[in-house]
Amino acid sequence: MIWNPSEGIHIGIINIRFYSLMFVIAFGLGYYIMKKIFINENEPIEKLDTLFIWTVLATLLGARLGHVFFYDWEYFSNHPLEILLPFKFEPTFQFTGFAGLASHGAAIAIIVVMYFYSKNIINRPILWVLDRVVIPVACGAIFVRIGNFFNSEIVGKVTSNSTFGIRFVRDYFSPQDAVFKTQIQNSDNAYTAIVNDPKFADLLAQVPLRHPAQLYESFSYIFVFFFLLFLYWKTKTTQKQGLLFGVFLILLWSVRFIVEFVKESQGGFENTLGTFSTGQWLSVPFILVGLYFLFMAKRQYPET
């Protein structure tokens, strides 16, 4: 499969980027899911609005800072203004948006925010909140990775024998990519025309087949999401505070750990520690914390 989608939907002068659209869908579905949970728990819906706003801000800010500190601190330590500003100042001034977001940073920020939300807004134990908020978070992870796929980012390693191999036209890890992108960008052809145009055949053939790591991760999160949904609605899992949160941490970050084996390096501190990628090293603490809550939850008293 050859993957060279447009960046978004063009409506006049408005360009709705697919990546941004996936975030909107993720937060929208998250709100809908939590509304159902709040109704089931007899919690006032007005408290959900605060949860939604805090979660959105925590996700975006935490993901940004996670990328800065975990993956690209060498650069941002020398360009501090670019940490929270969507601009590049060198070598020339340009608008870049926030291209770097790290899910580990988002996870940490959400947990911190849920602590303050549990104390100041909903007056419930933090584990009560975390046991429920992980359901929409798992749902959101599905769409974030689909957004990465549309952006042709976080691609997998080169493969010569995988049935699922994809030629990412905008693949920045390919040395042929610069030449190919120049040819494509100077063409007015649509995606289908480019694929079928003989003059692009040789260039397309040079783009290596890669694992669609984003889709591997996204499809796996679908199962994580529905399993959590099943546990909440069909079992008494929530009577043991922290159990659902622990299951979430184990499953979601285990998926991340496994898929990292077929991902291209995203940078970070992996060259210093070796053995695993940065994403895998960051996932290990989450999995261990999840195991802790999985076993300690058995000692919790049922909710009254």
N, C-alpha and C positions, 0 to 999 in steps of 0.2 A: 504494500500500500504506500502511495505517495501522499505526504501530508503537507499541504501548503494553503491553509485557510486564510481568509481575510482576517484582519484584526478585530472586526466587529460588524455591527449592523449600521449602515449609513442611511440616515433619514435627513435629507437636505444637508444642512451644515452640521448636524448632530451626528456624532459617531459613538455608538454604544459598544464599548469593548466587551468581547465575550467573557474575558476574565472578570471584569467588574460585574457583569450580569450574573455570573456564577456566584459571586459574593452576595448579591442582592437576593438570589434564590435561596442561598444557604441561610441567610438571616431571616428571610420571610418564612421559610418552612420551620426554622427554629422557633420563631415566635408562635406559630400555629401549634406546634407540638407542645410547647410549654403552656400555652393557654389551655389545652386539653388536660394537662397534668394539674394545673392550678385549679381548674373546675373540679377535677376528681378529688383534690385534696382540700376543697372548700377554702381556698386562699383567695383573697380579694384580687381581682384582675388588675386594679390600678397599681399594685405592687409589681406586676409583670412588666409594666412600662419602664420602671426604673431598672429592672433586671436586664431588659433588652438594651437600653442605652448603655449601661455599664459594660455589658458583654461586648457590644460592638466596639466601644472605645478600647477595652482591654485587649481584644483580639488584634486590632490594627496596630495599636501602640506596642503591645508585647511582641507581635510578629516582627515589627520593624526593628525594635531593639534587640530581639533575638538574632536577627540576621547580622546586625552591626557587631555585636559582641561575640557571637559564636562562629561566624563565617567570614567576616571581612573587617576585623578590628584594625588590621595593619593599615588599610586604606582610610577608614573613617577616623582613626586617631589623628590623621594628618589633615582631615577635611571635616571637622566637627559640625560645621554649619549644614552639611548635607545629611546629617543624621535625621533631622526632623523637617527639613525643607526639601521640596520636590524639585531641586535645581542642581545643576552642575555648574561650578564656577571656573573650572579649569579643564582644558586650555581655553575654552570660550564659554560664555554664559549660555545655558540652554535648559529648557524645561524637560525633566526626565520622568517625573512621577516617582512613586515609591516602587522601584523594581525589585527590591529585596525584602522578602517576608519569610520568617522561619516559624514553623508550626510549634517547635519546642518553646520558643519565646511566648507565643500566644497562649500555650497551655499553662505556663507558669503565671502569666498575668491574669488569666481567668480564675485560677485557683485563689490568688491573692485577693482579687476583687470579690469573689464569692464569700470570703471571710468577712469582709466589711459589710457586704449585703446581708449576710445571715445575722450579724450583730445589730445593725442599725436600721434595717428595713423590714425584714420578714420575721425576725425574732425566732428563728429556728436554729438548731445545731448546724454547723457548717457542712457536716456529712449528709444531713438531710437535703441540703441544697445541691451538693455535689452529686449525690445519688440520682438526682433528677435532671440536672443540667447536662450531664454527660450524654444523654440521649440525643438532644438536638445538636450537640457538639459533634457526635459521631456522624450524624446526618450531614452537617455542614462540611465535614472533611471530604465527603464524597464529591461535592461540587467544586471544592477548592482544587482538588487534583484534576478534575475535568477542565477547569480553567487553565491549569498549568499545561494541559495537553493542547488546548487551543493556542496557547502562547509558544508552543514547542520548546518549553523549558523543563528542567529537571528530567532530561531524557535518559534513556538507558544506555548501556554499553553496546558496542558494535556486536552484531550477531550475524553469522553466515548460514545458520541452520534453523533458526526459530521460525515457526509458522506465523508468528505474530509480528515479525520484523517490519518496521516502518521506516521509510525514507523521510526524515524531517528536513524539509527544504531550508528552514531557518535554523538549522542545527549549528550552533556556535562552536561545537567541539570538532567540527569537520574542517580540515584545512582547505577543502575545495569549496567551502560554503561562501566565502567572500566573492569568488568569481561567479558562482551560481546566482547569488543574491543580486549582484550587479546586473546580470543578464535578465533576471526576472523583473527587477524593479524598473528596468528600462523598457519593459514590454507592457502593452496595454491588454494583453490576453488575460482572460479569466482563468481560474484554476483549471477547469476542465480542458480549456483550449491549450494550456501549457502542457498538461499531461499528454495530450494527444498530438501535439505539434512535433513533427519529426526533427525540427532544428534544435529542440531541447533534449532529445533522446540521450545524446552522449553526456550532457551535463547531469541529467537525472540519474544516469547509471553510475556516475561518480559519487553521488551522495550515498554514504554507507547505510545499510540496514541496521536499525537499532531496536532494542527492546522498548516497547511503550510502557516504561516504568510507571508513568502517571496513571495509566489505565489499570495496571496490575493492582496498584494501591487503591484506586477508587473503587474497583469492583470488590476488593476484599473488605473495604469499609462498609459496603452494602450489607454484607453478612453480619459484621459487627453491630451495625445499627439495628437490624431487625432482631438480632439475638437480645440486645439490651431492651428493645421494645417488648419482646416476648416476656422477658424476666419481670419487667415492671407491671405489665397488664395481666399476665396469666399466672404469676407465682407470688409467693410472699417474700420475695427477696428484699423488699424495702423495709421489712421488719427488722432486719439486721443492718443497722446503719454502717455505711462504708463498703458493704459487699458489692453493690452495683458499681460504685466508683472504682473499687479494686478490679473488678472484671473488665471494666472499660480500659483501665490503664494497661492491664496485661494484654488484652486482645489488640487494641489499637496500636500500641507501641511495639508489639511483637510483629505485627504486619509491617510496620515501618522498618524494623530491624531486618527482616527477611528480604524485603524488596530492595533494600540498600545494596544487596549483593550484586544486583544487575543494573544499578544506577552508575552514571558517570559521577566522578568526584565533584562535590559542590564546594570544595575548599574547606577552610576552617583549620582546626588543629590536628587533623588526622595524620599529617606527616610527622608530627612530634610524637604522638602516642603509638602510631602504627597499628597493625593488625586489623582494626575496624575503621569504618568511615566516621566522619564527625557526627553524622546523623545516627549511626549505631551507638556511638559512645554516649550521646545525649539521650538515647532511648532506654539504655540500661537502667538508670536511676528510676525512671517512671515505672518500668516493669517490676523492679524490686519493691517500690512503694506499693504497687498494686498487689503483689504477693502478700505483703504485710497486712493490708486491709482485708484481703481475701480470707486470711486465717484469723485475724483478730476480730473480724466481724461476728464470728461465732460466739464471742463472749458478750456481745451487746444484748441488752434487754429489748424485748419487742416494744414497738411504739404503743403508747396508750392513747 
